[in-house]
Amino acid sequence: MSKPVLGLLLLGLGLGVWLLLRGVPEQGPAVPRPVNLSRFDAAFDRQLTQLATVSAFQAQLAGLPRKELRQAIQSLAAKGMRRLPDERLQVRTRIVGRMLQSLDVETCSAMATGKQNEVVHDAAVIVLDPESLEEWVSLSFEAARAELEKRPSARPSQQELQLALNLLFKLVPEADSERLRQALAGLSEQPPAEACWAARTTYAAVAGLPAPVARVLERELAGP
């Protein structure tokens, strides 16, 4: 496996492990919160009510304390994203790309390299418009349900990935091609500005690729 492919895997993993970190707020004194975080909590609760009617949820998750339930759904969502159809992964790529472009460099880098926490998650949620936020939560719960129900999961072959990456490197401006290749080859070792640039560039470029190639990268980026 080439180093740029490994970097792509890290980028997918980094952005796949934090989907719902803020899903169920910790209990504590009420404090003023940004409107989007309240919207997120409300969307999470609506989706949770629907998921709770699924037999697989009742068999595996019913009765868990709220904190453990949040963590369980978080894990299911990350694992189940590749079980979703191509059109939903296309939506995921669009929303994540919007987050990356809107965040400051340090937060963007933390997202891209898997160093997320609730602060990073909240910052990403705050930059979304209300429609995208609702769709993000819905997408995450769709992935959790797909994982609960063990729907079929597909992943590109190494040959498909390498071909797709080669086309990606050709699509970006020539001056950036080698820079992107090097950044993806050691993404976790890059300074924040470079890791963020690589993530933003990769996600922005996917939309300009031929549809079959874009679907390959969207599915890989939806790791783990």
C-alpha positions in Angstrom: 0.0 0.0 0.0 1.5 3.4 -1.0 2.0 6.1 1.5 -0.5 8.5 0.0 -3.1 5.7 0.2 -2.3 5.3 3.8 -2.7 9.0 4.3 -6.1 8.8 2.7 -7.0 6.0 5.1 -5.9 8.2 8.0 -7.9 11.1 6.7 -11.0 8.9 6.5 -10.4 7.5 9.9 -9.8 10.9 11.5 -13.0 12.2 10.2 -15.0 9.1 10.9 -14.6 8.7 14.6 -16.2 11.8 15.9 -19.7 11.9 14.2 -21.8 12.3 17.3 -19.5 13.2 20.1 -21.8 16.0 21.2 -25.0 13.9 20.7 -26.1 13.6 24.3 -24.9 16.6 26.5 -23.6 15.8 29.9 -25.9 16.6 32.8 -25.0 19.8 34.7 -26.0 23.4 35.3 -27.8 25.1 32.4 -25.5 27.6 30.5 -26.1 29.6 27.4 -25.2 27.6 24.3 -24.8 28.5 20.6 -28.0 28.0 18.7 -26.6 25.3 16.5 -25.6 23.1 19.4 -29.2 23.2 20.7 -30.4 22.4 17.2 -27.9 19.5 17.2 -29.1 18.1 20.5 -32.8 18.4 19.4 -32.0 16.6 16.1 -30.1 13.9 18.0 -33.0 13.2 20.3 -35.4 13.0 17.4 -33.2 10.5 15.6 -32.6 8.5 18.7 -36.4 8.2 19.2 -36.7 6.7 15.7 -33.7 4.4 16.1 -35.1 3.1 19.4 -38.0 1.5 17.5 -35.6 -0.8 15.5 -35.5 -4.3 16.8 -31.7 -4.5 16.6 -31.5 -1.4 18.8 -33.8 -2.9 21.3 -31.8 -6.2 21.4 -28.4 -4.6 21.7 -28.7 -1.1 23.2 -32.0 -0.8 25.1 -31.4 0.1 28.8 -27.9 1.5 28.5 -27.2 4.6 30.5 -27.2 7.8 28.5 -23.5 8.2 28.4 -22.9 4.6 27.3 -25.7 4.9 24.8 -24.1 7.9 23.2 -20.8 6.2 23.0 -22.4 3.1 21.5 -24.2 5.0 18.8 -21.0 7.0 18.1 -19.1 3.8 17.5 -21.9 2.3 15.3 -22.1 5.4 13.2 -18.4 5.4 12.5 -18.3 1.7 11.6 -21.5 1.8 9.6 -20.8 4.8 7.3 -19.4 2.5 4.5 -22.7 0.5 4.6 -24.6 3.5 3.2 -25.3 3.9 -0.5 -23.1 6.1 -2.7 -25.5 9.0 -2.8 -25.4 9.3 1.0 -21.6 9.2 1.0 -21.6 12.0 -1.6 -23.7 14.0 0.9 -21.2 13.2 3.7 -18.3 14.4 1.6 -20.0 17.7 0.8 -20.9 18.4 4.5 -17.4 17.5 5.8 -15.8 19.6 3.1 -17.9 22.5 4.2 -16.9 22.0 7.8 -13.2 21.9 6.9 -13.3 25.0 4.7 -15.1 27.0 7.5 -13.0 26.0 10.5 -9.8 27.7 11.7 -6.6 25.8 10.8 -6.0 24.3 14.2 -9.5 22.8 14.5 -9.5 21.7 10.8 -6.2 19.9 11.5 -7.5 18.2 14.6 -10.5 16.9 12.5 -8.3 15.6 9.7 -5.8 13.8 12.0 -8.2 12.2 14.4 -7.5 14.5 17.4 -11.1 15.4 18.0 -12.9 16.1 21.2 -16.1 17.8 22.1 -14.7 21.2 21.5 -13.6 20.3 18.0 -17.0 18.7 17.3 -18.9 21.7 18.6 -16.8 24.1 16.4 -17.6 21.9 13.3 -21.3 21.8 14.1 -21.5 25.6 14.7 -20.3 26.4 11.1 -23.1 24.4 9.5 -26.3 25.9 8.2 -29.5 24.4 9.8 -30.3 22.2 6.9 -26.8 20.7 6.7 -26.8 20.2 10.4 -30.0 18.2 10.3 -28.7 16.2 7.4 -25.4 15.4 9.2 -27.2 14.0 12.2 -29.6 12.1 10.0 -26.7 10.7 8.0 -24.9 9.6 11.2 -28.0 7.8 12.5 -28.5 6.1 9.2 -25.0 4.8 9.5 -25.6 3.6 13.0 -28.7 1.7 11.9 -26.9 0.2 8.9 -24.3 -1.1 11.3 -26.9 -2.5 13.8 -28.6 -4.3 10.9 -25.3 -5.4 9.4 -26.2 -4.2 5.9 -23.7 -5.1 3.2 -20.5 -3.0 3.3 -18.3 -2.2 0.3 -14.8 -0.9 0.2 -12.6 0.0 -2.9 -9.7 -2.2 -3.8 -6.2 -1.0 -3.4 -5.9 -0.8 -7.2 -9.1 1.3 -7.4 -7.8 3.6 -4.7 -4.4 4.1 -6.3 -6.0 4.9 -9.7 -8.4 7.4 -8.0 -5.6 9.1 -6.1 -3.5 9.4 -9.3 -6.4 11.2 -11.0 -6.8 13.4 -7.8 -3.2 14.4 -8.0 -3.6 15.3 -11.7 -6.8 17.3 -11.0 -5.2 19.7 -8.5 -2.9 22.5 -9.9 0.4 21.2 -10.9 2.2 23.2 -8.3 0.1 21.5 -5.6 0.2 17.9 -6.8 3.5 16.9 -5.3 2.8 18.9 -2.1 -0.5 17.0 -1.7 1.1 13.7 -2.4 3.8 14.4 0.3 1.2 15.6 2.8 -1.0 12.5 2.5 2.1 10.3 2.7 2.6 11.6 6.3 -0.6 13.3 7.3 -0.2 12.7 11.1 3.3 14.2 11.0 2.3 17.4 9.2 2.1 20.8 10.9 -1.5 21.9 11.4 -1.5 24.3 8.4 -0.3 21.5 6.1 -2.6 18.8 7.4 -5.6 21.2 7.1 -4.6 22.2 3.6 -4.3 18.6 2.5 -7.8 17.7 4.0 -9.4 20.8 2.4 -7.8 20.2 -0.9 -8.7 16.5 -1.0 -12.3 17.1 -0.1 -12.7 20.0 -2.5 -11.1 18.1 -5.4 -13.3 15.0 -5.1 -16.3 16.9 -6.5 -14.4 17.6 -9.7 -13.5 14.0 -10.5 -15.4 11.8 -12.8 -18.4 10.2 -10.9 -17.0 6.7 -10.7 -13.7 7.9 -9.4 -15.3 10.3 -6.9 -17.4 7.4 -5.6 -14.3 5.5 -4.8 -12.7 8.3 -2.8 -16.0 9.2 -1.0 -16.3 5.6 0.1 -12.7 5.4 1.3 -13.0 8.7 3.1 -16.0 7.4 5.0 -13.8 5.0 7.0 -12.9 3.4 9.3 
